[in-house]
Amino acid sequence: MTDVVRRRIAVLIPTFAIPGILTMFSAAGPAAGAPRIAAIAVLLSTLPVAAVVATARKSFTWWRRARTQRAVALAFTVYADVGTSTFLLLCSSHALGLAGCALFAVISSYVAFFGGRATVVVHLVLTTVVIGWMTALVLREQPIGAMATIAAATSIWLAVNATMSIVSTTSMSLHRHLERQIDSARTDPLTGLLNLRGLEVQAKRQLRGRSQVGFLLVDLDHFKWVNDHHGHIAGDGVLALAAQRLRDHLGDRAVVARRGGEEFLVVLDAQSTGLHALAESIRLALSDASDLIPVTVSIGVSCLDTTRMTAAPIASTINHGMHLADIAMYRAKAAGRNTVVVYKD
């Protein structure tokens, strides 16, 4: 879907120049000399810009307004607005230039879906200034009368900006709702930690370019006994408390998820981290002698050299690292629990 939208925008950009090309063959178009040369340069600029858009794979998804995408949307909008304004202001006929301001409505449709608040404001200001300036030039010539000119300018401004404002507000509302839905789908409702799907997405962002990735599988000891003797509500409380302690202890150093049941998975950059020492610190942080329901943990640790797995998708890397940590965790259980075991072949 994203590729289809991107390609259509890329095709539309040079097509956008067709009215300008037709205008060049009329007396109402840019005058000979510097104005015509500048107008031709504006029209030709659509070709390289279209080529860039055709290859910009990550900048045309309306539901994803990350910082880079917002910057691309702002830059593209400024280019389109300034280019269109320049050509219209170069026209010999200011009435034609005012009528051509209707082209801003096409740009508005892009801004409404892909632009953030800053892009919407910039587009609104630029188009209002240009439409106002063109209206003043036409009023000075008085080709159709003052009231008719103002009526035409007002109609153009409404077509350009009123619809954009409505669609943009709706788009932003849908975007926020979709983000909440995505966050909910990636989060474990009991602990507030990521689930495995969320872990995969977050780990892909955080561990990109890392050569050593560590995996810690943290399992609460005798959790079935907790549920059997204290009830599932108390068991849920223990899980939530353990998750909170794990989150507080690790902070931003790692991606933490609930794998399911009483197991938590920690994924982190292992280049500058002693994994065994970190796992020991987690084991101590999750146990507190003052707890009404004392719980200890067994932790399995593994480490992958991702330079040897460059072609593997992140999901496969996580599954492999988790599998090795799982083996180490069961060895920790077999060793008497409440201990840390690092995977070794």
RODO-2510 file (C-alpha; in nm, 4 decimals, decimal comma):
residues 345
     n   res          X          Y          Z
     1     m     0,0000     0,0000     0,0000
     2     t     0,2801     0,2423     0,0912
     3     d     0,4624     0,1721    -0,2374
     4     v     0,1448     0,2382    -0,4381
     5     v     0,0886     0,5763    -0,2681
     6     r     0,4537     0,6735    -0,3082
     7     r     0,4589     0,5868    -0,6792
     8     r     0,1387     0,7783    -0,7450
     9     i     0,2803     1,0863    -0,5740
    10     a     0,5994     1,0484    -0,7791
    11     v     0,3954     1,0363    -1,1016
    12     l     0,1792     1,3310    -0,9938
    13     i     0,4762     1,5645    -0,9346
    14     p     0,5817     1,6054    -1,3023
    15     t     0,2129     1,5917    -1,4041
    16     f     0,1660     1,8915    -1,1758
    17     a     0,3827     2,0867    -1,4213
    18     i     0,1460     2,0324    -1,7176
    19     p    -0,0619     2,3509    -1,6545
    20     g     0,2653     2,5441    -1,6365
    21     i     0,3869     2,3976    -1,9656
    22     l     0,0591     2,4923    -2,1364
    23     t     0,0846     2,8432    -1,9910
    24     m     0,4314     2,8842    -2,1430
    25     f     0,2709     2,8810    -2,4899
    26     s     0,0290     3,1652    -2,4088
    27     a     0,0699     3,5405    -2,3815
    28     a    -0,0467     3,5143    -2,0188
    29     g     0,2572     3,3048    -1,9240
    30     p     0,5972     3,4229    -1,8007
    31     a     0,7566     3,6946    -2,0123
    32     a     1,0609     3,6227    -2,2283
    33     g     1,4011     3,6475    -2,0703
    34     a     1,4744     3,5898    -1,7017
    35     p     1,1086     3,5255    -1,5983
    36     r     1,0712     3,2491    -1,8570
    37     i     1,4074     3,0923    -1,7708
    38     a     1,3142     3,0883    -1,4004
    39     a     0,9737     2,9365    -1,4824
    40     i     1,1331     2,6622    -1,6945
    41     a     1,3750     2,5849    -1,4073
    42     v     1,0795     2,5432    -1,1710
    43     l     0,9056     2,3049    -1,4130
    44     l     1,2213     2,0994    -1,4734
    45     s     1,2815     2,0642    -1,0981
    46     t     0,9801     1,8334    -1,0796
    47     l     1,1749     1,5561    -1,2536
    48     p     1,4567     1,5021    -0,9984
    49     v     1,2128     1,5547    -0,7102
    50     a     0,9839     1,2874    -0,8555
    51     a     1,2835     1,0515    -0,8820
    52     v     1,3724     1,1122    -0,5159
    53     v     1,0127     1,0507    -0,4045
    54     a     1,0007     0,7279    -0,6068
    55     t     1,2880     0,5893    -0,3980
    56     a     1,1901     0,7322    -0,0558
    57     r     1,0368     0,4137     0,0823
    58     k     0,9875     0,5239     0,4435
    59     s     0,8433     0,8717     0,4041
    60     f     0,4920     0,8201     0,2716
    61     t     0,2863     0,6347     0,5298
    62     w     0,0174     0,8600     0,6732
    63     w    -0,0133     0,6575     0,9953
    64     r     0,3565     0,6855     1,0812
    65     r     0,4729     1,0391     1,1568
    66     a     0,8195     0,9751     1,2939
    67     r     1,0657     1,2633     1,3158
    68     t     1,2331     1,1848     0,9825
    69     q     0,9009     1,1556     0,8034
    70     r     0,7763     1,4852     0,9478
    71     a     1,0961     1,6543     0,8259
    72     v     1,0536     1,5048     0,4769
    73     a     0,6890     1,6158     0,4643
    74     l     0,7833     1,9701     0,5668
    75     a     1,0673     1,9909     0,3123
    76     f     0,8499     1,8537     0,0315
    77     t     0,5646     2,0914     0,1174
    78     v     0,7942     2,3951     0,1222
    79     y     0,9396     2,2902    -0,2153
    80     a     0,5939     2,2432    -0,3694
    81     d     0,4540     2,5669    -0,2254
    82     v     0,7556     2,7801    -0,3159
    83     g     0,7837     2,6294    -0,6646
    84     t     0,4145     2,6790    -0,7378
    85     s     0,4177     3,0327    -0,5951
    86     t     0,7245     3,1277    -0,7987
    87     f     0,5686     3,0136    -1,1252
    88     l     0,2347     3,1843    -1,0554
    89     l     0,4017     3,5126    -0,9635
    90     l     0,6035     3,5004    -1,2871
    91     c     0,2890     3,4852    -1,5019
    92     s     0,2238     3,7979    -1,7082
    93     s    -0,1466     3,7741    -1,6282
    94     h    -0,2090     3,8104    -1,2567
    95     a    -0,5659     3,6895    -1,3045
    96     l    -0,4276     3,3646    -1,4439
    97     g    -0,1875     3,3492    -1,1503
    98     l    -0,4751     3,3854    -0,9052
    99     a    -0,6724     3,1125    -1,0797
   100     g    -0,3627     2,8918    -1,0716
   101     c    -0,3586     2,9158    -0,6912
   102     a    -0,6195     2,6386    -0,7049
   103     l    -0,3212     2,4066    -0,7596
   104     f    -0,2358     2,4536    -0,3913
   105     a    -0,5370     2,2311    -0,3169
   106     v    -0,3438     1,9333    -0,4566
   107     i    -0,0573     2,0078    -0,2188
   108     s    -0,3099     2,0460     0,0634
   109     s    -0,4301     1,6888     0,0114
   110     y    -0,0734     1,5671     0,0646
   111     v    -0,0232     1,7873     0,3714
   112     a    -0,3512     1,6714     0,5260
   113     f    -0,2353     1,3093     0,5378
   114     f     0,1420     1,3199     0,5619
   115     g     0,2259     1,6499     0,7307
   116     g     0,2474     1,7159     1,1021
   117     r     0,1194     2,0308     1,2721
   118     a     0,4226     2,2358     1,1681
   119     t     0,3740     2,1398     0,8022
   120     v     0,0047     2,2288     0,8152
   121     v     0,0834     2,5717     0,9632
   122     v     0,3626     2,6430     0,7120
   123     h     0,1393     2,5462     0,4191
   124     l    -0,1513     2,7517     0,5549
   125     v     0,0658     3,0618     0,5982
   126     l     0,2420     3,0339     0,2612
   127     t    -0,0741     2,9766     0,0602
   128     t    -0,2616     3,2541     0,2412
   129     v     0,0205     3,5002     0,1703
   130     v     0,0438     3,4041    -0,1962
   131     i    -0,3328     3,4077    -0,2554
   132     g    -0,3544     3,7439    -0,0781
   133     w    -0,0658     3,8852    -0,2811
   134     m    -0,2107     3,7623    -0,6107
   135     t    -0,5490     3,9078    -0,5142
   136     a    -0,3885     4,2468    -0,4480
   137     l    -0,2196     4,2379    -0,7900
   138     v    -0,5460     4,1526    -0,9637
   139     l    -0,7355     4,4224    -0,7728
   140     r    -0,4807     4,6767    -0,8930
   141     e    -0,5572     4,5788    -1,2525
   142     q    -0,9365     4,5545    -1,1944
   143     p    -1,0061     4,3113    -1,4851
   144     i    -1,3309     4,1719    -1,3376
   145     g    -1,4177     4,4117    -1,0576
   146     a    -1,3213     4,4214    -0,6915
   147     m    -1,6061     4,2125    -0,5485
   148     a    -1,5740     3,9427    -0,8130
   149     t    -1,1977     3,9243    -0,7524
   150     i    -1,2409     3,8970    -0,3755
   151     a    -1,5130     3,6328    -0,4206
   152     a    -1,2858     3,4287    -0,6489
   153     a    -0,9898     3,4608    -0,4098
   154     t    -1,2045     3,3595    -0,1125
   155     s    -1,3341     3,0541    -0,2998
   156     i    -0,9804     2,9499    -0,3890
   157     w    -0,8586     2,9987    -0,0309
   158     l    -1,1443     2,7872     0,1059
   159     a    -1,0811     2,5123    -0,1507
   160     v    -0,7119     2,5120    -0,0630
   161     n    -0,7185     2,5408     0,3159
   162     a    -1,0616     2,4717     0,4670
   163     t    -1,0802     2,1127     0,3422
   164     m    -0,7171     2,0550     0,4385
   165     s    -0,7836     2,1697     0,7945
   166     i    -1,0787     1,9314     0,8319
   167     v    -0,9026     1,6336     0,6737
   168     s    -0,5790     1,7025     0,8646
   169     t    -0,7597     1,7140     1,1998
   170     t    -0,9392     1,3889     1,1176
   171     s    -0,6153     1,2289     0,9991
   172     m    -0,4288     1,3264     1,3187
   173     s    -0,7131     1,1906     1,5318
   174     l    -0,7097     0,8609     1,3422
   175     h    -0,3305     0,8539     1,3690
   176     r    -0,3413     0,8899     1,7497
   177     h    -0,6136     0,6258     1,7758
   178     l    -0,4157     0,3867     1,5562
   179     e    -0,1013     0,4444     1,7617
   180     r    -0,2933     0,3585     2,0797
   181     q    -0,4271     0,0446     1,9147
   182     i    -0,0791    -0,0577     1,8003
   183     d     0,0672     0,0091     2,1446
   184     s    -0,2104    -0,1993     2,3015
   185     a    -0,1423    -0,4857     2,0608
   186     r     0,2277    -0,4811     2,1546
   187     t     0,1849    -0,4571     2,5318
   188     d     0,1108    -0,7168     2,7979
   189     p    -0,1996    -0,5858     2,9797
   190     l    -0,1084    -0,7275     3,3238
   191     t     0,2487    -0,6032     3,3595
   192     g     0,2600    -0,3142     3,1135
   193     l     0,5721    -0,4671     2,9572
   194     l     0,6052    -0,5414     2,5884
   195     n     0,4765    -0,8710     2,4555
   196     l     0,6900    -1,0692     2,2112
   197     r     0,5566    -0,8793     1,9100
   198     g     0,6356    -0,5492     2,0770
   199     l     0,9775    -0,6813     2,1760
   200     e     1,0557    -0,7650     1,8141
   201     v     0,9634    -0,4138     1,6950
   202     q     1,1475    -0,2328     1,9755
   203     a     1,4549    -0,4554     1,9576
   204     k     1,4817    -0,3934     1,5842
   205     r     1,5061    -0,0180     1,6508
   206     q     1,7312    -0,0327     1,9555
   207     l     1,9777    -0,3003     1,8485
   208     r     2,0313    -0,2008     1,4858
   209     g     2,4028    -0,2115     1,4111
   210     r     2,4971    -0,3926     1,7332
   211     s     2,7391    -0,6818     1,6933
   212     q     2,6784    -0,8530     2,0303
   213     v     2,3234    -0,9031     2,1565
   214     g     2,2490    -1,0513     2,4968
   215     f     1,9368    -1,2433     2,6039
   216     l     1,8295    -1,2981     2,9640
   217     l     1,5348    -1,5263     3,0332
   218     v     1,4053    -1,4567     3,3843
   219     d     1,1723    -1,7179     3,5334
   220     l     0,9965    -1,6859     3,8718
   221     d     1,0675    -1,9922     4,0859
   222     h     0,7788    -2,2068     4,2175
   223     f     0,5185    -1,9771     4,0657
   224     k     0,2641    -2,2566     4,0381
   225     w     0,2897    -2,2947     4,4144
   226     v     0,2158    -1,9219     4,4532
   227     n    -0,1017    -1,9544     4,2468
   228     d    -0,2096    -2,2755     4,4206
   229     h    -0,1587    -2,1458     4,7767
   230     h    -0,2350    -1,7730     4,7425
   231     g    -0,4686    -1,7595     4,4452
   232     h    -0,4363    -1,6202     4,0952
   233     i    -0,5049    -1,2613     4,2002
   234     a    -0,2086    -1,2737     4,4361
   235     g    -0,0076    -1,4416     4,1598
   236     d    -0,0927    -1,1578     3,9232
   237     g     0,0255    -0,9123     4,1877
   238     v     0,3576    -1,0939     4,2149
   239     l     0,4014    -1,0814     3,8363
   240     a     0,3214    -0,7100     3,8233
   241     l     0,5621    -0,6365     4,1091
   242     a     0,8408    -0,8390     3,9467
   243     a     0,7834    -0,6598     3,6164
   244     q     0,8004    -0,3207     3,7872
   245     r     1,1239    -0,4073     3,9661
   246     l     1,2734    -0,5397     3,6445
   247     r     1,1755    -0,2225     3,4563
   248     d     1,3086     0,0044     3,7330
   249     h     1,6353    -0,1862     3,7610
   250     l     1,7148    -0,1898     3,3877
   251     g     1,5795     0,1503     3,2861
   252     d     1,6661     0,2284     2,9251
   253     r     1,9520    -0,0176     2,9054
   254     a     1,7442    -0,3007     2,7640
   255     v     1,4235    -0,4064     2,5932
   256     v     1,2090    -0,5986     2,8420
   257     a     0,9089    -0,8148     2,7603
   258     r     0,6845    -1,0710     2,9233
   259     r     0,7272    -1,3907     2,7259
   260     g     0,4268    -1,5514     2,8872
   261     g     0,3310    -1,7093     3,2183
   262     e     0,5953    -1,6238     3,4762
   263     e     0,8779    -1,5618     3,2276
   264     f     1,0364    -1,2325     3,1270
   265     l     1,2804    -1,1778     2,8419
   266     v     1,5501    -0,9099     2,8439
   267     v     1,7307    -0,8180     2,5189
   268     l     2,0198    -0,5727     2,5207
   269     d     2,3436    -0,4619     2,3629
   270     a     2,6075    -0,6922     2,5086
   271     q     2,9162    -0,5154     2,3749
   272     s     2,9755    -0,3117     2,6894
   273     t     2,7780    -0,5152     2,9409
   274     g     2,8879    -0,8044     3,1613
   275     l     2,5842    -1,0275     3,1127
   276     h     2,6491    -1,2586     3,4080
   277     a     2,6992    -0,9663     3,6464
   278     l     2,3860    -0,7959     3,5145
   279     a     2,1837    -1,1143     3,5537
   280     e     2,3051    -1,1501     3,9134
   281     s     2,2019    -0,7930     3,9866
   282     i     1,8564    -0,8671     3,8426
   283     r     1,8255    -1,1815     4,0548
   284     l     1,8952    -0,9782     4,3678
   285     a     1,6739    -0,6851     4,2642
   286     l     1,3686    -0,9047     4,2088
   287     s     1,3835    -1,0670     4,5527
   288     d     1,3018    -0,8859     4,8758
   289     a     1,2963    -1,0551     5,2165
   290     s     1,0137    -0,8253     5,3273
   291     d     0,7731    -0,9467     5,0568
   292     l     0,4603    -1,1172     5,1888
   293     i     0,5007    -1,3738     4,9126
   294     p     0,8744    -1,4278     4,8725
   295     v     0,9806    -1,5121     4,5175
   296     t     1,3192    -1,5950     4,3717
   297     v     1,4172    -1,6179     4,0063
   298     s     1,6238    -1,8434     3,7844
   299     i     1,7948    -1,6709     3,4930
   300     g     1,9294    -1,8172     3,1712
   301     v     2,1760    -1,6062     2,9721
   302     s     2,2874    -1,6267     2,6097
   303     c     2,4814    -1,4014     2,3748
   304     l     2,4768    -1,3910     1,9950
   305     d     2,7361    -1,2505     1,7571
   306     t     2,4996    -1,0867     1,5068
   307     t     2,7792    -1,0158     1,2581
   308     r     2,7497    -1,3824     1,1679
   309     m     2,3726    -1,3494     1,1282
   310     t     2,3524    -1,0402     0,9070
   311     a     2,0984    -1,1982     0,6728
   312     a     1,8720    -1,3220     0,9520
   313     p     1,5548    -1,1251     1,0272
   314     i     1,5277    -0,9814     1,3780
   315     a     1,2504    -1,2295     1,4675
   316     s     1,4794    -1,5246     1,3880
   317     t     1,7649    -1,3702     1,5859
   318     i     1,5404    -1,3164     1,8887
   319     n     1,3980    -1,6676     1,8663
   320     h     1,7452    -1,8198     1,8466
   321     g     1,8812    -1,6137     2,1357
   322     m     1,5688    -1,6869     2,3398
   323     h     1,6003    -2,0599     2,2689
   324     l     1,9592    -2,0665     2,3981
   325     a     1,8652    -1,8605     2,7041
   326     d     1,5771    -2,1030     2,7622
   327     i     1,8203    -2,3945     2,7720
   328     a     2,0389    -2,2080     3,0208
   329     m     1,7360    -2,1194     3,2327
   330     y     1,6323    -2,4861     3,2623
   331     r     1,9875    -2,5672     3,3647
   332     a     1,9528    -2,3034     3,6361
   333     k     1,6314    -2,4733     3,7504
   334     a     1,8043    -2,8093     3,7557
   335     a     2,0884    -2,6588     3,9588
   336     g     1,8492    -2,5757     4,2430
   337     r     1,6853    -2,2512     4,1232
   338     n     1,7572    -1,8949     4,2430
   339     t     2,0720    -1,8841     4,0320
   340     v     2,2166    -1,7648     3,7001
   341     v     2,3454    -1,9917     3,4242
   342     v     2,5156    -1,8712     3,1074
   343     y     2,4584    -2,0869     2,7983
   344     k     2,7557    -2,2879     2,6816
   345     d     2,7641    -2,5464     2,4037
***
